[in-house]
Amino acid sequence: MKEALENNIKAVIVDRNNEIQLINKKTIIKKDNKYKYISIIPLTTEVTGVTLKGMKYSLNNYNLKIGNSLGISNEQIEENAEIELSSGILIIIKSRD
């Protein structure tokens, strides 16, 4: 998936309960009622400038380090949520459970 991201190709892993993708720039997430939770997890050691809008728990210009559980099990409250970051790569997991 990282190679796809580096070549500006959207790649998504989907199974019965989850949808997983990588991002390295501002991304709009459209609300999908199939998935109750959205988690953001750093793939790189640190992801800087993380801002979440349209989510139950927002962040503003936060530096998220690998191993930090702050981004786990958030909920989208607006039709379009925004995830912004300055540097690094985030794993985005939409989950039913």
N, C-alpha and C positions, 0 to 999 in steps of 0.2 A: 504494500500500500504506500510505503514511503516513496518508492520510485515513481509511482503514479502521481503523487502529490508534487514531487520535484519537477514533473513534466506537465503540470497543470491539467491533469486528467483526474476527474472525480471518480473515486473508487469507493464502493460501499460494501461492507459485509453484512448480510441480512440472514437471520435465522428466525425461528418461530417467536422468539421473545425479544430480540435485540436488533438494532441497526447501528453499525459502527463505521465511523469515518475519521480521517485525519484532516486538520486544518492548520494553515500557517498564515492566514490573513483574515480580515473581517468577513464574517459569514452570517447570512440571514437563515434562521431556522423557521420553517413554516410549521405551525402547530399541526400535530397528527394525533388524533385521539386514541390511536392504537397504542401509543407509548405514554405512560404516566410520568416517567422520570427521564431527566437528562443529566448525565454526568460528564464533567470535563476532567481529564487526567493528563498531566504533562507527559509527553513522550521524551522530550529533551530534559536535561537536568533542571532547567528553569525556563518558564514561559513568562515574559515580562509584559506589563501593561494590559493585563486581562481585564476587560470590562464586559459585564453581562447586563443586558437590558431586556425587559419583557419576561423576566424570570421571577419566581417567588423570592429567591435570595439573589440580590444583585451584587455586583462587584464593580469597583471603579479604580482602574489603573493599578491592579493588584499584581504582585510578582508571585506566581504559583510555582513552588519547587516540587520536584519529584518526591513522592512519599507523602505529600500534604493531602489530607482527605477533605479539604474545604469544598471541592467541586463535586462531591458525590451526592447523587439523588436529589437534584434540584427539580423544580417543576416549572413548566412554561405556563405563564398566565395570560400572555397576549398572543394574538394571532401570528405575529411575526416577532421572533426574539432575535437579538443581535449578540454575536460574540465577536469581540475585537481583541487583538493582541498586537504587541509591538515586535516581539521576536520569539522564536521557538516554535514548537509543534505541539498541538493539543489533540488528544484522542477524544472524540465526541461519541458518547454512547447513549442512544435512546433505548429505554427499557420498559417493558410491560410490568416487570416485577421488581 
